[in-house]
């Protein structure tokens, strides 16, 4: 089992920046990849960005050039840096970990609201 705890959501004006963090605990050894998904009201949850243990990164087209992911392996924490935020980025953001054994773990979600 891996537990994920997120922090860093909030309200920001369009064009601004936010950084989300996700701290992992538990069976850290089983993590194969980490990342972020988001879910806007009335929409399905969608991938934002992920990074594997080997460093391969996958981005949603809508966030390329604006969002980046990084990992601090010493702290078992990964971060989502969001720049040039747009109102359409408003959503609940979920921290995610892909685990060995074809399973995964999710954070509780943090609200990001971008005002126009």
N, C-alpha and C positions, 0 to 999 in steps of 0.2 A: 504494500500500500504506500502511496505517495500522497501527502497532503500539500495543497497549494494555497498560499495566502497572498492576496493581492493588496496593493495600496496605490494611491496616487490619482484616482479619478477626480472629477470636479467640473466646474463651469469655466469656460474660456471663450474669449471672443474669436471670431473668425480671423484667421491669420496667425493666431497664437500657437503656443506649444504646451505640451504636457508630457510628463514621463510617468509611465506605469511601472510598477515593480511586482515581481512574483517570487516569493520565497518558497522553496521546496523543503520538505522534511519527510522522514520515513525511509523507504527503500530507494534511496537516491541512485543506487547502482543500476536500477532497472530502467532508468530514463534513457530513451533513445533519441528523443527530440523534444523541444519545447516550443511554445509559441503563444499566439493570441488569436482568438476568434471574437466576433462581435455580433450582437443581435439588436437591430433597430425595431421600434414598435411596429407590429404588423408584418414583420419580415422574418425569414428564416435566419438561423445562425449561419454566419459565413466566415471563412478563413480570412484572417488579416495577414498574418506572417508567421512562419515557422523556421526553425533552424535545427539541423540535426547535430549529433555529436561530432560529426566530421566537418561541420561548418557550412553545409549546403543550406541555402536560404530560399524559401519560397514566399513570394509576395502576391497579394491581390493586386490586379492592375490598377485599381483605384487608389492605392497608397504608394505605389512605386515613386521613388524620388522624394517622398515626404516622411515616410515612417522607416525606422530602422530598429533592429533587434540586436541586443547584446547579452552576453552571459558573464557573470562573475562566478566562476566555478568554485572559488574558495568559499563563497558565501551561499552556494547553491541557489543563486538568485538570477533571474533574467529580467530584462528591462525592455520596454517598448517606448522608444522616443518618437513622439508625434509632433511634427512641425507643419507649418502652413495649414492648420486645421480648417476644415470647412463645415458648414452646418450639416451636410450629409454624413459627416463622421459621427454624428450624435448616435450613441448606442450604449448598451451595456457591454463592456469588454470582459471577456473571460480568458483567464490564464489556462494553459493547456499543457499537458505532458503526455507524450506517446511512450508507453511502457513496454518492456519485454513481455512476451506472453499474449500479444494481441489484445491488450487492454489499454486504458488510458485514465487520466485523472483530470479533474476540472476544479478551478477556483470558484469562489462564490459569486464572482461578478462585481464589477465596479462601473458606476455610471460616468460616462463622459458626455457632457453637453456643450455644444458649440453654438454660440449665439451669433446671429448675423448683424 
